[in-house]
Amino acid sequence: SDIPKKPHDIYELLNYPTYKALLEQLASKCENFSGASLAGVCRAAASHALERTVEKIANSIIEKDMSNSIMNSCLVTMDDFDLAIKDVKESMLLNNE
């Protein structure tokens, strides 16, 4: 059956990286970040995912195509974290000047 038995099994079905793999990637990209900076990365990544989703919903309403891909676009991806890390690093540089 295609129904996930454990919550993390959904990631395998959708071909997303595992939680452990994501944490390892984030840890390597966020070396020397403070707890506050890490929290900022998480907020910014969620914000990027939400912005992408709102844009997709707006475009779908215009095109009258409300599909499941809209819901999938709300998932926070590594690209969202990459953008968020960039945002936080820039903020950290500004604060250190």
BELPE-V172314 format. One record per residue. N is the residue number from 0. RES is the residue in three letters. PHI is phi in whole degrees, -180 to 180 (none if undefined). D_CENTER is the distance of its C-alpha to the mean C-alpha in Angstrom with 2 decimals. Layout:
N_RES_PHI_D_CENTER / N_RES_PHI_D_CENTER
This chain:
0_SER_none_28.16 / 1_ASP_-91_24.55 / 2_ILE_-80_23.73 / 3_PRO_-63_21.54 / 4_LYS_-87_23.71 / 5_LYS_-127_21.08 / 6_PRO_-55_17.61 / 7_HIS_-73_16.04 / 8_ASP_-65_18.24 / 9_ILE_-62_16.08 / 10_TYR_-65_13.62 / 11_GLU_-66_16.80 / 12_LEU_-63_17.93 / 13_LEU_-90_14.87 / 14_ASN_63_14.98 / 15_TYR_-97_11.56 / 16_PRO_-65_11.85 / 17_THR_-73_13.28 / 18_TYR_-57_12.17 / 19_LYS_-62_14.79 / 20_ALA_-64_13.75 / 21_LEU_-63_10.19 / 22_LEU_-62_12.11 / 23_GLU_-64_14.66 / 24_GLN_-64_12.53 / 25_LEU_-65_11.03 / 26_ALA_-60_14.63 / 27_SER_-70_16.13 / 28_LYS_-87_14.10 / 29_CYS_-117_14.69 / 30_GLU_-58_18.37 / 31_ASN_71_20.53 / 32_PHE_-78_17.90 / 33_SER_-76_19.39 / 34_GLY_-60_18.08 / 35_ALA_-65_17.74 / 36_SER_-67_15.78 / 37_LEU_-64_13.32 / 38_ALA_-63_13.09 / 39_GLY_-64_12.62 / 40_VAL_-62_9.69 / 41_CYS_-64_7.95 / 42_ARG_-64_9.42 / 43_ALA_-67_8.62 / 44_ALA_-63_4.82 / 45_ALA_-64_5.64 / 46_SER_-64_8.38 / 47_HIS_-62_7.11 / 48_ALA_-64_5.68 / 49_LEU_-66_9.08 / 50_GLU_-60_10.98 / 51_ARG_-62_10.27 / 52_THR_-68_11.36 / 53_VAL_-61_14.30 / 54_GLU_-63_15.39 / 55_LYS_-65_15.43 / 56_ILE_-64_17.35 / 57_ALA_-60_19.72 / 58_ASN_-66_20.42 / 59_SER_-69_20.95 / 60_ILE_-64_23.35 / 61_ILE_-63_25.20 / 62_GLU_-89_25.38 / 63_LYS_57_25.99 / 64_ASP_-128_23.51 / 65_MET_-91_21.54 / 66_SER_-112_20.08 / 67_ASN_-65_17.66 / 68_SER_-62_15.35 / 69_ILE_-65_14.51 / 70_MET_-66_13.27 / 71_ASN_-65_11.24 / 72_SER_-70_9.58 / 73_CYS_-80_8.29 / 74_LEU_-66_6.11 / 75_VAL_-74_2.38 / 76_THR_-107_3.34 / 77_MET_-64_5.39 / 78_ASP_-61_6.42 / 79_ASP_-63_4.09 / 80_PHE_-66_5.24 / 81_ASP_-61_8.41 / 82_LEU_-63_9.01 / 83_ALA_-66_8.62 / 84_ILE_-61_10.93 / 85_LYS_-61_13.17 / 86_ASP_-59_13.47 / 87_VAL_-69_14.39 / 88_LYS_-61_16.71 / 89_GLU_-61_18.41 / 90_SER_-65_18.91 / 91_MET_-64_20.30 / 92_LEU_-64_22.64 / 93_LEU_-63_23.88 / 94_ASN_-72_24.62 / 95_ASN_-88_26.56 / 96_GLU_-81_28.79
